[in-house]
Amino acid sequence: MNNIKKIRNTIPELGCDAVLLTNDINRLYATGFKSSAGALIITKDEAWFIIDFRYVEAARQTVAEAQVVQLPSGKSYGDIIESTIKDNGIKSVGFEDTLIPFSTHKEWLDKFGAELIPAQKKIDDLRNVKSRADIEQMIKAQRISEKAFAEVLALISTDMTEKEIAAELIYRMLKNGADDKAFNPIVVSGTKSSRPHGVPGDEKISEGFLTIDFGANLGGWCSDTTRTLCVGKPDDEMVKVYDTVLKAQLAGIAAVHGGVKGVDVDAAARDVIQNAGYGDHFDHGFSHSIGLEVHETLKASLVSKDILPVGAVISAEPGIYLPGRYGVRIEDTLYITEDGCENITNLPKELVIL
């Protein structure tokens, strides 16, 4: 993964002399190198990757198309960014305006003596479109998480707690080759399943719906999947709710293609839930984009203004949540193509009864 050239090509459009990246994920996207600190400056001709002694050896072996500069002892990243800007006659800098604190923005204005130009929207646009190589890595992360889920599914019983299932998922994703979890798994059962982002607790799994939302991280790329199971026999309304969510998901997936409005995709799924009488119980959007972060910037929701581009990767996750009773969510991951989408999720979607 190296996208320095892509970022460099945006400099004329941004109207700046250089782009400065300090955010961990943006630096990973640009260089393919993961670190907890660092800075990358890109101009139309050169690039400098500033990194401290903890990472410098590995960075010099990994980072291409940028000069790796070790942060000197006693100096701050701001000091070296300042000297690089001034030594190279940089008068304007594109920066991560939606991610940088106000205090840092003010410090940079005083320190760098350069105009700061908002650039994060352009970086987001670049990150939203994945290459085939990117999606292949995301598919590998997806397969790891699916294997872990299948292994945990065979273990689930009412003798286990929500936390234990979450821990098993994390352990098995790592054992099966993940670098990390993509996020803390959501495991909620019984009446807690009505909480879309419920936190696994010490409660033992109870009868009723059991919602499990999980994902692996591999090489920086995330997967994201949700399945809702049933512990014990579901009643007729539970079956209706589950079937409604599944029909809504399939309707939303059928509406996806390159250039579609996010609000239209959401509407395709939302109409199914509304017509079934549960419109007041689907409060989040149909999807968010996924990549180096599990929640990126594109959305398909009631209020979305996004146009979903070819190459974007989005979730497909409608849900119905009846407070104090139960909830159902089914989530797949879609790679958007010109005339539709590729569903990279392989797990079955019929209701599993434990």
Buried (B, 14 or more C-beta within 10 A) or exposed (E): BBBBEBBBEBBEEBEBBBBBBBBBBBBBBBBBBBBEBBBBBBBEEBBBBBBBEEBBEBBBEBBEBBEBBBBEEEBEBBBBBBEBBEEBEBEBBBBBEEBBEEEBEEEBEEBBEBBBBBBBEBBBEBBBBBEEEBBEBBBBBBBBBBBBBEBBBEEBEEEBBBBBBBBBBBBBBBEBBBBBBBBBBBBBBBBBBBBBEBEBBEEBBBBBBBBBBBBBBBBBBBBBBBBBBBBEEBEEEBEBBBBBBBBBBBBBBEBBBBEBBBBBBBBBBBBBBBEBEBBEBBEBBBBBBBBBBBBBBBBBBBEBEBBBBBBBBBBBBBBBBBEEBBBBBBBBBBBBEEEBBEEBBEBEBEBBEE
